[in-house]
Amino acid sequence: MWLFGVVGILIFLMAKFIYSVKPEHIIYIQYLWLLYTIMLVGLTTWWTRHIKNQIESLKTDKPIFDFPIGIREFKHVNNSLLYISRKLEAQEMGWWEQKARQADENLGLIKENSTDPLTGVANRRQLDKYLAQVLGKTMPLSLVMLDIDHFKRVNDTWGHQVGDEVLQHFARTMQKAVRPGDLVARYGGEEFTIICCATLDNAAIVAERVRQAVESTPANTSAGEVRITSSQGVAEYRAGDTAVKLKERADAALYEAKETGRNRVVVSKK
């Protein structure tokens, strides 16, 4: 751009000089104008070639002129920004993956501490914890104790592998038969519990529904179908009851169900 500034100044000076020159010196003006024209053509030609060379240099890896930031430097900066962006993205992804792994591990620990590994229902620890939370605070509250009739025969006849499959089937059947909000837990061995936020009569209805579902649904095992039944005892929380007392009353009702023929529900009258 400086070239055009110089040309403009020259034109201004030339005009001023021509205006002030005497007529007898006009021949010198013509020579001067010719010289100016030649110079202008030369400068224009040089500038055109210069621009052309600059444009051509953009097509090569080695520019013949320097921008304030060259093409190679621009590529380098761009690549650096891309590298930093990808690195930050990778770090962020790594952070989220780490958090996800930690969450999975925490959930795994919670599940391990609160569920029975064989059946997937709550374990005894979770049962006791839940009872401690709701006992005396949630009314009404009832507890069902139940187990599989003649379960020893299953193990003796088909082995412990089939016995485990029967336990898994029993737990699944209970979970399908209970109401939303009822807690199914494995108490130990083939004995399970159901905690219902319900009166004694309503809890007995839930227990009877479970009994019928177990009786009518055979377990599909690796040894074929195995039919089972269950006995159940139901007790309702009373003011002043401890968890131990509530379990004892439900367990006594379960014992009565077994002693009076099995495959039945007995409600605690105590």
C-alpha positions in Angstrom: 0.0 0.0 0.0 2.9 2.3 0.5 3.6 2.2 -3.2 0.3 3.9 -4.0 1.0 6.5 -1.5 4.3 7.4 -3.1 2.7 7.5 -6.6 0.0 9.8 -5.2 2.6 12.2 -3.8 4.5 12.2 -7.1 1.3 13.1 -9.0 0.6 15.9 -6.7 4.1 17.3 -7.0 4.0 16.9 -10.8 0.8 18.8 -11.1 2.1 21.6 -8.9 5.3 21.8 -10.9 3.4 21.9 -14.3 1.2 24.7 -13.1 4.2 26.8 -12.1 6.5 26.2 -15.1 7.1 28.7 -17.8 5.9 28.0 -21.4 9.5 27.9 -22.8 10.3 25.0 -20.5 7.4 22.8 -21.7 9.7 20.4 -23.4 11.3 19.5 -20.1 7.8 18.8 -18.8 7.2 16.3 -21.6 10.5 14.5 -20.8 9.7 14.5 -17.1 6.2 13.1 -17.8 7.7 10.4 -20.0 10.1 9.5 -17.2 7.3 9.4 -14.7 5.2 7.2 -17.0 8.1 4.7 -17.4 8.7 4.7 -13.7 5.0 4.1 -13.0 4.8 1.2 -15.5 7.9 -0.3 -13.9 6.6 0.0 -10.4 3.2 -1.5 -11.4 5.0 -4.4 -13.2 7.2 -5.0 -10.1 4.2 -4.9 -7.8 2.1 -7.2 -10.0 5.0 -9.8 -10.0 5.4 -9.4 -6.3 1.7 -10.1 -5.6 1.8 -13.1 -8.1 4.8 -14.6 -6.3 3.1 -14.2 -2.9 0.0 -16.0 -4.2 2.1 -18.8 -5.7 4.0 -19.2 -2.5 0.7 -20.0 -0.7 0.7 -23.3 -2.7 4.1 -24.4 -1.4 5.4 -25.5 2.0 8.1 -22.8 1.9 6.7 -19.3 1.5 9.1 -16.7 0.0 7.7 -14.0 2.2 6.8 -13.6 5.8 3.3 -13.0 7.1 2.9 -11.7 10.6 2.2 -15.5 11.2 3.2 -17.8 8.4 1.2 -20.6 6.9 3.4 -23.2 8.6 3.2 -21.4 11.9 -0.6 -21.2 11.5 -0.8 -24.9 10.8 1.4 -25.6 13.9 -0.8 -23.4 16.1 -3.9 -25.1 14.7 -2.5 -28.5 15.3 -1.5 -27.5 18.8 -5.0 -26.3 19.6 -6.5 -29.5 18.2 -4.0 -31.5 20.3 -4.9 -29.6 23.5 -8.6 -29.9 22.7 -8.4 -33.7 22.2 -6.2 -34.1 25.3 -8.7 -32.1 27.4 -11.5 -34.2 26.0 -9.7 -37.4 26.8 -9.0 -36.2 30.3 -12.6 -35.3 30.8 -13.7 -38.7 29.4 -11.2 -40.4 31.7 -12.6 -38.4 34.6 -16.2 -39.5 33.9 -15.1 -43.1 33.3 -13.3 -43.1 36.6 -16.4 -41.7 38.3 -18.6 -44.3 36.6 -16.3 -47.1 37.8 -16.3 -45.7 41.3 -20.1 -45.5 41.2 -20.3 -49.1 39.9 -17.9 -50.2 42.6 -20.0 -48.4 45.3 -23.2 -49.9 43.9 -21.6 -53.3 43.9 -20.5 -52.9 47.5 -24.0 -51.7 48.5 -25.6 -54.6 46.6 -23.1 -57.1 48.1 -23.8 -55.9 51.6 -27.6 -55.8 51.2 -28.6 -58.6 48.9 -28.4 -62.4 49.0 -26.0 -63.5 46.3 -27.9 -66.6 45.4 -31.5 -65.3 45.1 -31.0 -61.6 44.6 -33.5 -60.6 47.4 -32.5 -58.7 50.5 -30.2 -60.6 52.9 -30.6 -60.9 56.7 -28.5 -57.9 57.3 -30.7 -55.7 55.2 -33.8 -57.2 56.8 -32.6 -56.3 60.3 -31.6 -52.8 59.1 -35.0 -52.3 57.5 -36.9 -53.5 60.6 -34.9 -51.2 62.8 -35.9 -48.3 60.5 -39.6 -49.0 60.4 -40.4 -50.7 63.7 -42.6 -48.5 65.8 -42.5 -45.7 63.1 -44.6 -47.3 60.4 -48.1 -48.5 61.3 -49.5 -50.9 60.5 -46.7 -53.4 60.0 -46.7 -57.2 59.6 -44.1 -59.8 59.1 -44.4 -63.1 57.2 -42.1 -66.0 57.9 -42.1 -68.8 55.3 -40.1 -71.7 54.0 -40.2 -74.5 51.4 -41.8 -77.7 52.6 -39.6 -80.7 52.6 -36.7 -78.8 51.0 -34.2 -81.4 52.3 -35.8 -84.0 50.0 -35.0 -81.7 47.0 -31.3 -81.6 47.9 -31.2 -85.4 48.8 -33.0 -86.3 45.5 -31.4 -84.0 42.9 -28.4 -82.4 44.7 -27.5 -79.0 45.9 -27.3 -77.5 42.4 -31.0 -78.2 41.8 -31.7 -77.1 45.4 -30.1 -73.7 44.6 -32.2 -73.4 41.4 -35.4 -74.2 43.5 -34.4 -71.4 45.9 -34.0 -69.0 43.1 -37.3 -69.9 41.7 -39.0 -69.6 45.1 -37.5 -66.0 45.5 -38.7 -65.0 42.0 -42.2 -66.3 42.6 -42.5 -64.4 45.9 -41.3 -61.2 44.3 -43.9 -61.4 41.6 -46.7 -62.2 44.1 -46.1 -59.5 46.8 -47.2 -55.9 46.5 -45.0 -53.0 45.5 -43.3 -51.8 48.6 -43.2 -55.1 50.4 -39.7 -56.3 51.2 -38.7 -59.9 50.5 -35.6 -61.2 52.3 -33.8 -64.5 52.7 -33.6 -65.2 56.4 -31.4 -68.3 56.1 -31.3 -71.6 54.2 -34.8 -72.2 52.7 -36.4 -69.7 55.1 -37.6 -66.3 53.9 -39.5 -63.3 55.2 -41.8 -60.7 53.8 -42.3 -57.3 55.5 -45.6 -55.7 54.7 -46.8 -52.3 55.7 -50.2 -53.8 56.2 -52.6 -55.0 58.9 -52.6 -58.7 59.9 -55.5 -59.5 57.7 -54.0 -57.8 54.6 -50.6 -59.4 55.2 -52.4 -62.8 55.4 -53.9 -62.1 52.0 -50.4 -61.4 50.6 -49.1 -64.6 52.2 -51.9 -66.7 50.7 -51.3 -65.2 47.3 -47.6 -66.2 47.6 -48.6 -69.7 48.8 -50.9 -70.2 45.8 -48.3 -68.9 43.3 -45.6 -71.3 44.7 -47.9 -74.3 44.6 -49.1 -73.6 41.0 -45.8 -72.8 39.5 -43.2 -75.6 39.2 -39.5 -74.7 39.3 -37.8 -75.3 35.9 -34.4 -76.8 36.9 -31.5 -78.5 35.2 -33.2 -81.8 36.4 -36.6 -80.9 35.0 -39.7 -79.5 36.7 -39.7 -79.7 40.5 -42.9 -78.9 42.3 -42.8 -77.4 45.7 -45.1 -75.9 48.4 -44.6 -73.5 51.2 -45.7 -72.9 54.8 -46.2 -69.5 56.2 -46.7 -67.7 59.5 -47.9 -64.1 59.8 -47.6 -61.7 62.8 -48.5 -58.0 63.2 -46.4 -55.5 65.1 -47.7 -54.4 68.5 -46.8 -51.4 70.5 -43.6 -52.2 72.5 -42.6 -55.1 70.2 -38.9 -55.6 69.4 -37.8 -57.1 66.2 -36.9 -60.3 68.0 -40.4 -60.5 69.5 -42.1 -59.9 66.2 -40.0 -62.6 64.5 -40.7 -65.0 67.3 -44.5 -64.7 66.9 -44.3 -65.1 63.1 -41.9 -68.1 63.5 -44.3 -69.7 66.0 -47.1 -69.3 63.5 -44.9 -70.8 60.8 -44.2 -73.8 63.1 -47.9 -74.3 63.6 -48.5 -74.3 59.8 -45.9 -77.1 59.4 -47.3 -79.1 62.3 -50.8 -78.9 61.0 -50.2 -80.2 57.5 -47.9 -77.7 55.6 -48.7 -75.8 52.5 -50.8 -73.3 54.5 -50.9 -69.9 56.1 -51.3 -69.5 59.8 -51.9 -66.1 61.5 -50.5 -65.5 64.9 -53.2 -65.0 67.6 -50.7 -64.2 70.3 
